[in-house]
Amino acid sequence: MKYLIANWKMNSIDIEKWKNEFEDHYKKFKDSIEIIVCPNFIDLSECSEKFINFNIGAQDVSCHSEGSFTGQISAKQLLGASKRLKYCIVGHSEARSKGDNNLIVREKSEQLRNNKIEPILCIGEDKDILSKGKRESFLLEQLNSYFETGLYPRLIAYEPIWAIGTGRAADQKNIIEALEIISNFLESKKLKKIPLLYGGSVSTENIEEIMSLSNLAGCLVGNSSLDGKEFARIAEKF
Ligand code: 13P
């Protein structure tokens, strides 16, 4: 199975138009490709109703289950907004940069587990860590912290911060090295094979090259998922 995820982030999308453009340019849904759309909280309900052939994911969740947490949304409330909600992103670098440390990422995943929502765990280093040759220890720290309490993400996305939103995806060598670090970690922990994805400036131009990597199961797409036509073209090349 391959996974193609649209992370719309905080962009405003005309859902009806996006859907029509996607369907005009994506000829046939295939059983071998799972397409997942992650809209903002308030669009979850509409997306769940309209995107019958897609799976639905949330972009974030509270690390609490209920109570006085102004502005936060619990896992249970996510399910209230979308009965078809299957996934939720945790550990995205944009959330980590606003304070989500490894502990919070874990707590959020516990909330998801309690509500049977599958976590999509994002990990990835910044440019400074990469250039100092500290990528391996950094990724292992993120992974160790996540797995030490027995949590189990449904998907893991390697999203190097230095490639996100730049228009320049990581080169094959860098993606291969990072996937190897993650695979070796999972093997050493005797964890069941978790599908590994890549995210960071994926586009119609580079999708084929990226997906040619043998142990890559899919991609997490930001900017190039905002346009239904462009995302359909990526899906066609998948
Ligand atoms: P871009 O595709 O815009 O680089 O975003 C990637 C990302 O952060 C997906 O979660």
Boltz pocket constraint, residues with backbone or C-beta under 6 A from the ligand:
constraints:
  - pocket:
      binder: B
      contacts: [[A, 7], [A, 92], [A, 159], [A, 163], [A, 164], [A, 165], [A, 166], [A, 167], [A, 199], [A, 200], [A, 201], [A, 202], [A, 220], [A, 221], [A, 222], [A, 223], [A, 224]]
      max_distance: 6.0
